[in-house]
Amino acid sequence: MKILIIESIAATPHLETSGEIAIREKKKGNDVIFSWVGNNLPWNDWQLNWVYRFVGGSYEKKLNDFCNILEKNKINVKNFDEKINLSKIEKWSKEFRGNLKQLKKYKYDGCNLGTSVASSLISKFRDINVDINKEISKVNPLLYSSALIYERAKNRINFIKPKKIFTFNNRFATTYPIIAAAEKFNIDILIHERGSDLNKFEIYKRDVHDINLIKKSIDKYWKLNEQKSKITNAKKFFLNKVSGKTLGKKNMINFTNNQIKNYLPKLPSDKRIVTFYSSRDYEKASIINQEFNQMKAFINLKKIISKFKDIHLVVRVHPTLKKNKSDDDTEWLAFKNKNTTIIQSFEKIDTYSLMFKSDIVITYTSSIIVEASYFNKPTICLGKFWWSGKNITEEPKNNLELKKMLQKNYKFKKKNINACLKIANYFLNYGKKFKYYKPINEVKGLFLGKLLSWKPYLILKTEEFIKKIKLQIL
């Protein structure tokens, strides 16, 4: 079988993961071709800052070392003499004038490349309503890069005619065009991403963010796990989260590290406490072909809660490890009043003590809803996500149902604890173990024993020298 791996992102571990896949497929007896389409772009989703470039840093160096390793392992590294109509791309990229909604509908060759450009901008600025007119200097280069990658990918697919294509996460301006090109030729497309821990990677069909596919994967990993301890481990997952214990090498950031155990804000004792846990909406709003609007749902919730005199609303803004106020805080602080407490992202309030203190826990798409439900807290979810429809939480269909659930005498349904355990098991186990890549940390590792780095030779040698000096001192 002819396998084509097309990449445009050189960051670790994504590039190394494509190498892992290439060698695995080669050992299966497949004809494997690797092709790079991320060169000479006016804008990239992963690029070195000017300081690193100033001292000689270059992803080109890393890419050359990577391709040499592939060729030594009999992987065909394909370079192309590109015959692409650049004037057509430039004209298309400069013709765009409009808002974010119009950008999401902006098409090239019948493909919705504007959506992926919007996705990259939302992620960069962490703003689901990023002002396109204000950032037009970034929009045009992104559109150009997106269309150029699309044309490059299309050329390679047309020439090689593969049966399958592998590439990286599909929601970015410099990655989605590869998927769009593959779909033009109706070719199977497989997407790679990080797994449940640093030692794993996962493969998805067409879309990393497909909620229905993730639901199926949750069930699949539960069935595949034949360990007698899987239920115990899943329960331990929730206990560890609440206690703040590390999850080992699991690929999760512990946002409670800077919080003070049992530290809570001053809250009224004569009212029910309803806590809304925010999620980082820009991450989900930037996902291709999916609509998320946390703020709209929250404003509606607050309007309904304002009619209940016995409720005090608390908003726990998604915590950060930073010490200062984030952009998210400014938006949420606008809702602060005598009946609403806003806990900012950097505050050391204990997220889980607050959860247990709350009479009702509400979220849009924060996974804490699963944890709260596991501990049998009354929960309400306002958005659709991969726990939807599993009887883990209440899911109001309209305002009438939501208002009813907020009433003091409402009887919350019995939770499906087994569904919670399945999700914990998924977080602990999804992905395949690397064979040829050995991670050192989240952004550094050895591919077949070699550290692939953007750093120039002089910096690497200086680091080695400093390391030796430190060892001698110790």
Sequence and secondary structure as in RCSB ss.txt:
>XXXX:A:sequence
MKILIIESIAATPHLETSGEIAIREKKKGNDVIFSWVGNNLPWNDWQLNWVYRFVGGSYEKKLNDFCNILEKNKI
NVKNFDEKINLSKIEKWSKEFRGNLKQLKKYKYDGCNLGTSVASSLISKFRDINVDINKEISKVNPLLYSSALIY
ERAKNRINFIKPKKIFTFNNRFATTYPIIAAAEKFNIDILIHERGSDLNKFEIYKRDVHDINLIKKSIDKYWKLN
EQKSKITNAKKFFLNKVSGKTLGKKNMINFTNNQIKNYLPKLPSDKRIVTFYSSRDYEKASIINQEFNQMKAFIN
LKKIISKFKDIHLVVRVHPTLKKNKSDDDTEWLAFKNKNTTIIQSFEKIDTYSLMFKSDIVITYTSSIIVEASYF
NKPTICLGKFWWSGKNITEEPKNNLELKKMLQKNYKFKKKNINACLKIANYFLNYGKKFKYYKPINEVKGLFLGK
LLSWKPYLILKTEEFIKKIKLQIL
>XXXX:A:secstr
 EEEEEE    TTHHHHHHHHHHHHHHTT EEEEEE  SS S  SS   HHHHHTT  HHHHHHHHHHHHHHTT 
EE        HHHHHHHHHH    HHHHTT  BTTB HHHHHHHHHHHHHT TT  TTTTHHHHHHHHHHHHHHH
HHHHHHHHHH  SEEEEE TTSTTTHHHHHHHHHTT EEEEEEE SBTTEEEEEES TT HHHHHHHHHHHHHH 
  TTHHHHHHHHHHHHHHT   TTBS   TTTTS TT      TTSEEEEEE   HHHHHTSTT    HHHHHHH
HHHHHTT TTEEEEEE    S SS  HHHHHHHTT BTTEEEE TT    HHHHHHH SEEEESS THHHHHHHT
T  EEE S  TTTTSSSSB  SSHHHHHHHTSTT       HHHHHHHHHHHHH SEE SSEEEEETTEEEETTE
E  SS HHHHHHHHHHHHHHHHH 
